[in-house]
Amino acid sequence: MSDAREIRAEDEGGYGRFSTGILPSHVLKRLIASGREIGAQEPFTDAQIQPASIDLRLGPAAYRVRASFLPGPNATVEEKLANVFMHEVDLTQGAVLETGCVYIVPLLERADFSARISGVANPKSSTGRIDVFTRLITDRAQAFDRVEAGYRGPLYAEISPQTFPALVRKGSRLNQLRIRHGSPQFSDTQLRRLHADSALVDRDPDIENGLGLSIDLKGPGRIGWRAKRHTGLIDVDRPGLLDPHQFWDSIEPNEAGHLVLDPDEFYILASRERVAIPRDHAAEMVPFDPLVGEFRVHYAGFFDPGFGFAPGQGPSARAVLEVRSREVPFILEHGQTIGRLVFERLTDPPPEAYGSGLGSNYQGQDLKLSKHFRTP
């Protein structure tokens, strides 16, 4: 390619073939090895490095607080904690974070970003699917889940289990950080070209400010799960052990092809479309439009390079959606647009894409609960 945005890797610190984009796994490993951009109190593990992100680890203590907060431009998280602190929870031997409570946990990782490096965080897929609301906070932050270019300082997780009590411990990985070089833009024109080159969905694409995804409420078979109340706890670090029927009610389709979302209930649903993310791109789910419905969709919004992508086979994985209604009941209709995927290029393709020998839990998924549950 002769794209003017291409540069030699050595001219931009070895970040990759393109001068802007998300940093892939092999670049992240190189930065960690050289002590650049991100550090940690304890050595990083291979399991933390995903194709286009780093899993962040909880530190040894959590602080129960009265309310969520942002520090604002003139304060640190530690300074704000003094005003809302209730008690400390020791995580070194594991501890239960209770539903409806808010905790601030210093993470083992810290950012040492240079002027053109920034970050965006999201809960891991398994965190979102058990309704553990998790956001990243930095000192002097004016928004959650954002690490501004040039930020040098500690990272914190705000954690609030909404439905199930969560057993966590030092080293548990609930959220993840994508690190970006420069300020790349990705237009709808580029998205259409990308779909023409490598099909992103298995139907005619709805492209407007991203790639639209719609809800599947006709099946065949089960169309979703609704979380039960007053269940046992979920150990976030122990996959594949729990009986889903002890925690969830199955939702079957009806002739009308709709679903009434009850206020303050949590649902796992799936997209009509099957999706594929090319290995040199990543995507993030964003809400479609806050004015079209009284519900929130997809707490965990990262789609890794290679998700649902199998050369010559077409898109293979549905997007699994975490959905919660707000103050009033709301009717979802089959085929209703409920979110959009915003794409971004990587500075280089990662050596291994999602699902390629990485122990990925959700490659080729249909409607699927978090990794903590046995397959029903």
N, C-alpha and C positions, 0 to 999 in steps of 0.2 A: 504493500500500500504506500501511497505517497501523501497521505493525510498530513496537512501542515501541523497538526497537533502531535504527531509522532516525534519523538526525540530519542536520542541515544540514552540508554539507562544511566551511563556514568555522568551525563550532564545534569541529571536531577536526583543525584544521591542514590541511584540504583533502585528507584521505585517501580520501574517497569517500562514497557514499550511506549505507553502513552503518558503525556505529561500530567494528566488529571485522571482521577478515578479512584475506586475502592482498592485498597491494597489486598492482594491475594495471600494465601497461606505461606508460600515460600518467601515472600518479601517480609511478612510478619515475623517469620522465624529468623530471618537474617537481621532484622532490627533488634529483636530480643537478644540474639547472640552478641550483638555489638553494643548493647545497652542504650539504644536510641529510641526515642519517642514514647515507649511505655516500659515501666519497670514494675517490680513486685517485691514484697517483703520476703517471699519464699520463691524458689525456682519455679518457672513455668513447667507445666507438663505437656506432653504431646497431645493428650486428650483435649486440652483447652483450645487448640488451634483448629478452627474450622476452615472450609475453603475460602471464606471471605470475612471472617470475624474471629474474635478471641472471646472465649467464655471467661467471665469474671467470677472470682471466688469470694465467698463470705469470709470475713475475718473472725477473730475469736470471740467477739461480743456483739450483742444487739442492744439497742436502746429503745425501750418502749416510750412512745411520745404521745402527747394528748391529741395532736393533729398533724396532718401533712403540712409541709411548708416549702417555700423556696427562699434561699438566703438573700436574693437580690444583689444588686451590683456592689454593695458596700459592706458585705458581711461574709464570713465563712460559715460552713455548716456547723462547725463546732461552737461558734458563737451563738448561733440560733438555737442549737440544742439546749443550751442552758435555760431557755425560756419555756421549753415544752417537755423537758425530760421528766419521766415518771420513775422508771427503774431500769436496771441493767440486767440482761439475760446472758448467762455464760453459754457459749456455743461449743466449747471445746469437747464436751462429752455428748453433744446433741441436746436440743431443746425444742419444745413445741411452741410454734407461733400460733396464737389463737385467732379465730375468725373475728372480723370486725375491729381488730386492733392494728395500730400502725407502729412499725419498727423502722429505725434507721440503723443500718449496719455498715461500718467502715469495711471496704473491700481490701483484699490483699494487694490488688494492683493499684498503680497510680499512673497518671499521665505526665509525660515530659515533652509535650508537643512543641514542635518548631512552628515557624510562622505560617507555613502552608499546609499544616497537618491539622485536621479536625476529626471529630468522631460523632457517631450517632448510635444509640443503644436501643435495644428492645428486649423484652423477656424472651427466654428460650421457648421453643414450641411446647415443650412438656410443662413449662411453668404456666403458660397461658391456658393450656387445656385442663388444668386443675384449678383455675380461677384464683391463682395467687397473683395479685396485682403487684407488679414490680417495676420501679422506675429508677433511673440513674440520676444522681444529684452531684454537682460539683460546687466548689466554693464560688461565691458571687454569681451563681447561676440565676438567670431570669426565665429559664425554660427547663423542663425535665428532658432527660434522654438526649441531651446535646452536650458535647464537649467542644468548646470554642477553639478555633485555631490559636495556637500559641499558649494554650492553658498548661500550666505546670502545677500540679497539686494532687491531693487525694481524691479518690472516687468513693461514693457512697451509694448503697442501695436503699431505697424506700420500699418496704415490703408490707403488704396488707392482705392476708388470706381472706377471701370473700365468702367461700362456701365450705371448704374443708380445712380443718386444722392441719398444719404442715410441720413435720418433723425435719429440722435442718441442723446443720453442724458446720463448724469451721471447714472451709473448702467446698461446701455445696455450691453448685453453679446454677444460678437462677436467671441471670441475664447475660447478654453478650454485647460486644462492642465492635462496630465496623469503623475502621480507620480510613480516612479519605485524604488523598493528596490533591490539593487545589480545590477548585469549585466547579466541578463538571455540570453541564446542563444536558438534558436528554429530551428532545422535542418529540411531539407526536409524529412528525415527518420521519424522524429517525426510527421511531417505534414501528411505524408501518413498514419501513424498509427492513427492519429486523425480522418482523413477522413474515415478510415475503421471502427472506433468505432462509429462515428457520422457524417453522410454525410454532407460535407461542401458545395457542389454544386450538382445540379440535372443532371449532365452529367459527363462523364469520366473526372477526374481532370487533369489539366495541371500543374504539380508540378515541378518547377525548380526555385530555389531561391525565393520560395513563390508560391502561388496559382494563376495561370494565369486567367484573365478575358478577355472576348472578347466582341465585340460590336454587338448590334442587329440593323440591318438596313433593316429588312424585315417585321417587324410587327408580326401579323396583326395590321392594323390601324396605327395611328400616331407613328412615330419613334423618334421624337425629337422636340425641340423648338429652334428657333434662336432669340436672343434678338434684339429688335428694338432699334434704336437710338432716342435721343431727346424725351424721355418720361417724365412723371411726376416722382416725388420722391417716395422712399419707406421708410416708417417708420419701422425701424427694430423691434420695440416692439409691433406692431399691426398686429396680424395674421388674415388671412381669409377674408380680406376686398377687395383686389384688383382684377379687371377683368384681367385675364391673357392675353386676346387678345389686351389689350391696351399696353402691354409691350413685347409681344412675337408673332412671326410668327410660325405657325404650320408647321412641316416638315412631308410629307407623303412619304411612300416607293416608289421606282421605280423598274422596272423589273431587272435592272442591279445589284441591291443590293449594291449600293455604294452612298456615299455622298461627295460632294466637299466642303471642308472647306474653306471659304473665309478668306483672311488675316485679322487679328485683329477683327474677329467676335466671338461672344460668343454663345456656344451651350449647351443645356441640352440633353443628350442622355442616353441610358440605356444598361446594359450588357445583353448578351444572357442568361447567367447563372442566376439561382436563387441561393441565398447564404444563409447559416445559420452559425451563430457564436455560438458555445457552450457557456454556461453561465460561465464556468470557464476559458475562453480564451477571448482575444480581438484581433482585427486585425487593420492594417493600410494599406491604399492603397499607393503604391509607383509607380512611372512611370516605364513602362516596360523596355524601353531602349531608351535613347535620340537619338540614331543613326538610329532608324527605321522610324522616321517620324518627320515632322516639326510641331508638335503640343504639347500642354501641356494638361494633363488630371488630373482632380480631385484635386482641391485646398483643399477640405475638406476631409481628408483621414481617420478619425477614424470610426471604426465599433465596436459598443459596444457589450458586452456579451449579448447573447440572441437575437441579431438582426436577423430577418428572421427565428428564431428557434422555431419550434412548435413540441413537442415530438410526435412521431408517424406519422407526416404529411410530413416530408421532408422539404428541404429548400424552403422558401416561398417568399423571397424578392429579387428583382433585385438591383444591385448596380447602382445608378444614378450618372452619370459622367458629370462633368463640363469640357468642352473642348474648347480650344482656339487655332486656328492656329497661326503660327508665320508670317514670312515675305512673304511667298509664298502660293498660293493655294495648298491644299493637298487633295488627294482622300483617304477617308476611305472606306474599303471594309467590307461587312458583314462577321462576324466571325474573323476579325483581332484582335489579342491580343493587348490590349491597357493599361493594368496595371496588377499589381500583389498585392495580399493581403499577407502581412507578419504577421504571427500570433505570439502571445506571451501569456504565461500563466499568470493568476492572482495568487496572493499569497493565495487567497481564493475566492470561488464564492460569488458574492454579494447576499444579501437577496432577492433583486428584480432585474430581468434581464430587458433588454430593452423591452419596450412594455407591461410590467406587471404592469398595473395601474399607470404608470409614466407619462401619457400624451404624450407618444412618438408619433412624427408626421409621422414617415416614416416606421413603422413596416408593413411588408407585402406589401411594395410598388412595383408598376411597374414603368413606366415613371412618375415622379412626380416633379412638381415645388416646390419651397420653400413654407413654411407654410404661407407666406404673401398673397398668391393668393387663390381665390376661386377655387374649383374643376371645370374644364371646362366641 
